[in-house]
Amino acid sequence: MAWLSLLSSGTATQADADAFKEWCRQDPSNARAYAKAARVWDRLGEVAAQAKRPHIARPAATSTPVLARRAFLGGAVAASAACATYVAVHPPLGLWPSLAELRADVRTAPGERRRLNVAEGVSVDLNTRSSLALAGGSDAGIELIKGEAIIAAAPKADKSCTVVAGGGRIVAARAKFDVRHDADDRVAVICLDGRVKVEREEQAIVLEPNQKVIYDRFGIGATERVDPVTAIAWQEGRLVFRKAPLSDVISEVNRYRSGRIVLMNRHLGERLIDASFQLNRLENVLVYLQQAFAVAVRQLPGGLVLVG
């Protein structure tokens, strides 16, 4: 747990990388223990946050340059096959890209949003922590590997724009739609303008404006009406919540910031709230939590925040 805390802090140095490699070489059980700790950290943030941190001897020099995460992964994590395999597929706290994301043509960091013209008549607004791959040539083919994107499609002639995500695909000729692909291969599609066809295996459904559908490995669910202003507020730099459980609000806010806010009180997480936050002022979320719910907020290294 101590190594995981250090490597997740964003302050790991080359000396730390060398020490970590040596620690992994000393005993195979060390590497296995680290892999187990990474799984706990990934699935149970509360456990990782409260774990005691034993002392690790570190060089005292203060001028040591911080090791880039890419360089660190290439050296320290590669020291253990057991550790590397797990953290490559399930990076703790999303600190680095997963294996699937490494084949992306475009990827956004926490808090970053980008606008792209991917083909003639097709533009993409890519949300935070998102990655996509593009078809070669002039085809308007997009694979949303992870994250969220708004696609505005008006291809020339009779061509259509196709977005592949999580085992299904979305086809549109002249439309604007939002696609969100979560880590569990759950995909949500919102039609904002025009008509959008959603297909998965033998199932297909056509969405009209302000309709949403979710599909996963079990198939395509029922359509529902949505408020487009709330759904795509992120495109204008805001997060808007209407009667949303606080746990969902925290989960959404975590997508836009480094580290993680951990809600320690399950009952508090069930409270429904109405709120709006500016993406460039997410520190106000912590102020809101303190004032609205009178709870303790404890900030730890690595962007970890304990609430409640």
C-alpha positions as CSV (number, residue, x, y, z in Angstrom):
1,M,0.0,0.0,0.0
2,A,2.9,2.4,0.7
3,W,4.4,1.8,-2.8
4,L,1.0,2.2,-4.4
5,S,0.5,5.5,-2.5
6,L,3.9,6.8,-3.6
7,L,3.5,5.7,-7.3
8,S,0.0,7.3,-7.4
9,S,1.2,10.6,-6.0
10,G,2.6,12.0,-9.3
11,T,5.9,12.7,-7.4
12,A,7.8,9.4,-8.1
13,T,11.4,9.9,-9.0
14,Q,14.0,7.8,-10.9
15,A,15.4,6.7,-7.5
16,D,11.9,5.6,-6.5
17,A,11.6,3.6,-9.8
18,D,15.0,1.9,-9.1
19,A,14.0,1.1,-5.5
20,F,10.7,-0.3,-6.7
21,K,12.4,-2.6,-9.2
22,E,14.8,-3.8,-6.6
23,W,11.9,-4.5,-4.2
24,C,10.1,-6.5,-6.8
25,R,13.3,-8.5,-7.6
26,Q,13.9,-9.3,-3.9
27,D,10.9,-11.7,-3.7
28,P,8.2,-12.7,-6.1
29,S,5.6,-12.4,-3.3
30,N,6.4,-8.6,-3.3
31,A,5.2,-8.3,-6.9
32,R,2.1,-10.4,-6.1
33,A,1.4,-8.2,-3.1
34,Y,1.6,-5.1,-5.2
35,A,-0.8,-6.5,-7.8
36,K,-3.3,-7.4,-5.0
37,A,-3.0,-3.9,-3.5
38,A,-3.6,-2.4,-7.0
39,R,-6.8,-4.4,-7.3
40,V,-8.0,-3.2,-3.9
41,W,-7.1,0.4,-4.7
42,D,-9.0,0.2,-8.0
43,R,-12.2,-1.4,-6.6
44,L,-12.3,-0.2,-3.0
45,G,-11.0,3.4,-2.8
46,E,-12.1,3.6,0.9
47,V,-9.8,0.7,1.8
48,A,-6.8,2.2,-0.1
49,A,-7.4,5.6,1.5
50,Q,-7.4,4.3,5.1
51,A,-4.6,1.8,4.8
52,K,-1.6,2.5,7.1
53,R,1.5,3.6,5.3
54,P,4.7,1.9,6.5
55,H,8.0,3.8,6.2
56,I,10.0,3.4,3.0
57,A,13.6,4.7,3.0
58,R,14.1,7.2,0.2
59,P,17.0,9.3,-0.9
60,A,17.0,12.7,0.9
61,A,18.0,14.8,-2.0
62,T,15.4,17.5,-2.8
63,S,16.6,18.3,-6.2
64,T,15.9,14.9,-7.7
65,P,13.8,15.4,-10.8
66,V,10.3,13.8,-10.8
67,L,10.1,10.8,-13.0
68,A,7.6,11.1,-15.8
69,R,4.8,8.5,-15.5
70,R,5.5,7.2,-19.0
71,A,9.2,6.6,-18.1
72,F,8.2,5.1,-14.8
73,L,5.9,2.5,-16.5
74,G,8.6,1.6,-18.9
75,G,11.0,0.8,-16.1
76,A,9.6,0.2,-12.7
77,V,6.3,-1.5,-13.5
78,A,7.9,-3.7,-16.1
79,A,10.0,-5.2,-13.3
80,S,7.2,-7.5,-12.4
81,A,5.1,-9.5,-14.9
82,A,2.3,-10.1,-12.4
83,C,2.2,-6.4,-11.5
84,A,2.5,-5.1,-15.0
85,T,-0.2,-7.3,-16.4
86,Y,-2.8,-6.1,-13.9
87,V,-2.0,-2.4,-13.9
88,A,-1.8,-2.3,-17.7
89,V,-5.3,-3.6,-18.0
90,H,-6.8,-1.9,-14.9
91,P,-4.6,1.2,-14.1
92,P,-5.4,2.3,-10.5
93,L,-7.4,5.6,-10.5
94,G,-6.9,5.9,-14.2
95,L,-3.4,7.2,-13.7
96,W,-2.2,5.9,-17.1
97,P,-3.9,4.6,-20.2
98,S,-5.1,1.0,-20.3
99,L,-3.9,-1.4,-23.0
100,A,-7.0,-0.8,-25.0
101,E,-6.4,3.0,-24.9
102,L,-2.9,2.7,-26.2
103,R,-4.2,2.1,-29.7
104,A,-6.2,5.3,-29.7
105,D,-5.5,8.0,-32.3
106,V,-6.8,10.7,-29.9
107,R,-6.9,10.7,-26.1
108,T,-7.8,13.3,-23.5
109,A,-6.4,13.7,-20.1
110,P,-8.4,14.4,-16.9
111,G,-10.1,17.8,-17.3
112,E,-9.2,18.1,-20.9
113,R,-11.7,18.5,-23.8
114,R,-11.0,18.6,-27.5
115,R,-12.8,19.4,-30.7
116,L,-11.8,17.5,-33.9
117,N,-12.8,17.4,-37.5
118,V,-12.5,13.7,-38.2
119,A,-13.9,13.7,-41.8
120,E,-15.6,16.0,-44.2
121,G,-18.9,17.0,-42.5
122,V,-18.1,15.1,-39.3
123,S,-16.9,16.8,-36.1
124,V,-16.3,15.4,-32.6
125,D,-16.3,17.1,-29.2
126,L,-14.2,14.7,-27.1
127,N,-14.9,14.8,-23.3
128,T,-12.5,14.2,-20.5
129,R,-10.6,10.8,-20.0
130,S,-11.8,9.7,-23.5
131,S,-10.0,7.9,-26.3
132,L,-11.0,7.2,-29.9
133,A,-9.6,5.5,-33.0
134,L,-10.3,6.8,-36.5
135,A,-10.9,4.8,-39.7
136,G,-8.2,5.4,-42.4
137,G,-8.9,7.4,-45.5
138,S,-11.9,9.6,-45.9
139,D,-14.4,7.3,-44.2
140,A,-16.3,8.8,-41.3
141,G,-15.7,5.8,-39.0
142,I,-15.0,6.3,-35.3
143,E,-14.4,3.8,-32.5
144,L,-15.0,5.3,-29.1
145,I,-12.7,3.1,-27.0
146,K,-13.6,4.8,-23.7
147,G,-15.2,8.0,-22.5
148,E,-17.7,10.3,-24.1
149,A,-18.0,12.3,-27.3
150,I,-20.6,14.4,-29.1
151,I,-20.6,13.8,-32.8
152,A,-22.1,16.2,-35.3
153,A,-22.5,14.3,-38.6
154,A,-23.5,15.8,-42.0
155,P,-21.4,13.7,-44.5
156,K,-21.6,14.5,-48.2
157,A,-23.8,12.6,-50.6
158,D,-25.4,9.4,-49.2
159,K,-22.6,8.6,-46.8
160,S,-23.2,8.0,-43.1
161,C,-21.2,8.3,-40.0
162,T,-20.6,5.2,-38.0
163,V,-19.5,5.1,-34.3
164,V,-18.4,1.8,-32.8
165,A,-18.5,1.4,-29.0
166,G,-18.7,-1.5,-26.6
167,G,-19.9,-4.2,-29.0
168,G,-22.5,-2.0,-30.8
169,R,-22.6,0.7,-33.3
170,I,-24.4,4.0,-33.9
171,V,-25.2,5.1,-37.5
172,A,-26.3,8.5,-38.6
173,A,-26.4,10.4,-41.9
174,R,-27.4,13.9,-40.6
175,A,-27.6,14.1,-36.9
176,K,-26.0,15.2,-33.7
177,F,-25.6,12.7,-30.8
178,D,-23.8,12.0,-27.6
179,V,-22.1,8.6,-27.0
180,R,-20.7,7.6,-23.6
181,H,-18.7,4.3,-23.2
182,D,-18.0,3.4,-19.6
183,A,-15.3,1.0,-18.4
184,D,-17.8,-1.8,-17.9
185,D,-18.7,-1.7,-21.7
186,R,-22.0,0.0,-20.9
187,V,-22.8,2.5,-23.7
188,A,-25.3,5.3,-23.5
189,V,-26.5,7.1,-26.7
190,I,-28.5,10.4,-26.7
191,C,-29.9,11.8,-29.9
192,L,-29.7,15.5,-29.9
193,D,-30.8,16.3,-33.4
194,G,-31.9,14.3,-36.5
195,R,-32.3,10.5,-36.2
196,V,-29.8,8.0,-34.9
197,K,-29.8,4.2,-35.4
198,V,-28.3,2.1,-32.6
199,E,-27.4,-1.5,-33.4
200,R,-26.1,-4.3,-31.3
201,E,-25.9,-7.9,-32.7
202,E,-29.5,-8.6,-33.9
203,Q,-31.1,-5.7,-32.2
204,A,-31.7,-2.2,-33.7
205,I,-33.5,0.9,-32.6
206,V,-33.9,4.4,-34.0
207,L,-33.7,7.4,-31.7
208,E,-35.5,10.7,-32.2
209,P,-34.3,14.0,-30.7
210,N,-34.0,14.1,-26.8
211,Q,-34.2,10.3,-26.6
212,K,-31.7,8.1,-24.9
213,V,-30.9,4.4,-24.9
214,I,-28.4,2.2,-23.0
215,Y,-26.9,-1.0,-24.3
216,D,-24.5,-3.5,-22.8
217,R,-23.7,-7.2,-23.1
218,F,-27.3,-8.1,-22.4
219,G,-28.6,-6.1,-25.3
220,I,-30.4,-2.7,-26.0
221,G,-32.6,-1.3,-23.3
222,A,-35.7,0.8,-23.5
223,T,-35.7,4.4,-24.7
224,E,-36.2,7.3,-22.3
225,R,-36.6,11.0,-22.6
226,V,-33.7,13.2,-21.4
227,D,-33.1,16.9,-20.8
228,P,-30.4,17.8,-23.4
229,V,-29.3,20.8,-21.4
230,T,-28.3,18.7,-18.5
231,A,-26.9,15.8,-20.6
232,I,-24.4,17.9,-22.6
233,A,-23.7,20.7,-20.2
234,W,-20.0,19.5,-20.2
235,Q,-19.7,20.8,-23.8
236,E,-20.1,24.3,-22.4
237,G,-17.8,23.7,-19.4
238,R,-20.4,22.9,-16.8
239,L,-21.8,19.9,-14.9
240,V,-25.5,20.1,-14.1
241,F,-27.3,17.7,-11.8
242,R,-31.1,17.4,-11.3
243,K,-32.3,15.2,-8.4
244,A,-29.1,13.1,-8.7
245,P,-27.8,10.9,-5.9
246,L,-24.7,12.5,-4.3
247,S,-22.7,9.3,-5.0
248,D,-23.4,9.7,-8.8
249,V,-22.4,13.4,-8.6
250,I,-19.1,12.5,-6.9
251,S,-18.5,9.7,-9.5
252,E,-19.1,12.2,-12.3
253,V,-16.9,14.9,-10.8
254,N,-14.1,12.4,-10.4
255,R,-13.9,12.0,-14.2
256,Y,-12.8,15.6,-14.6
257,R,-10.0,15.7,-11.9
258,S,-6.9,13.9,-11.1
259,G,-7.0,11.6,-8.0
260,R,-10.4,10.7,-6.5
261,I,-13.0,12.0,-4.1
262,V,-14.1,9.1,-1.9
263,L,-17.5,9.4,-0.1
264,M,-17.1,7.5,3.2
265,N,-20.8,7.7,4.2
266,R,-23.1,5.4,2.1
267,H,-26.3,7.1,3.4
268,L,-24.9,10.5,2.5
269,G,-24.4,9.2,-1.0
270,E,-28.1,8.4,-1.3
271,R,-29.1,12.1,-0.8
272,L,-30.6,13.7,-4.0
273,I,-29.2,17.1,-5.0
274,D,-29.6,19.8,-7.5
275,A,-26.3,21.5,-8.4
276,S,-24.3,23.1,-11.1
277,F,-20.5,23.3,-11.2
278,Q,-18.0,25.0,-13.5
279,L,-15.4,22.5,-14.9
280,N,-12.6,25.0,-14.4
281,R,-13.6,25.5,-10.7
282,L,-14.1,22.0,-9.4
283,E,-12.6,22.9,-6.1
284,N,-16.0,24.5,-5.4
285,V,-17.4,20.9,-5.2
286,L,-15.5,20.4,-1.9
287,V,-16.8,23.8,-0.6
288,Y,-20.3,22.8,-1.5
289,L,-20.0,19.4,0.3
290,Q,-18.8,21.1,3.4
291,Q,-21.4,23.8,3.5
292,A,-24.4,21.8,2.3
293,F,-23.9,18.7,4.3
294,A,-21.6,19.9,7.2
295,V,-19.2,17.0,6.6
296,A,-15.5,16.7,7.1
297,V,-13.3,16.9,4.0
298,R,-9.8,15.6,4.3
299,Q,-7.3,16.1,1.4
300,L,-4.5,13.6,1.0
301,P,-1.5,13.4,-1.4
302,G,-2.2,12.4,-5.0
303,G,-5.5,14.2,-5.3
304,L,-7.2,11.8,-2.9
305,V,-10.0,13.4,-0.9
306,L,-12.0,11.7,1.9
307,V,-15.5,13.1,2.5
308,G,-17.7,12.2,5.5
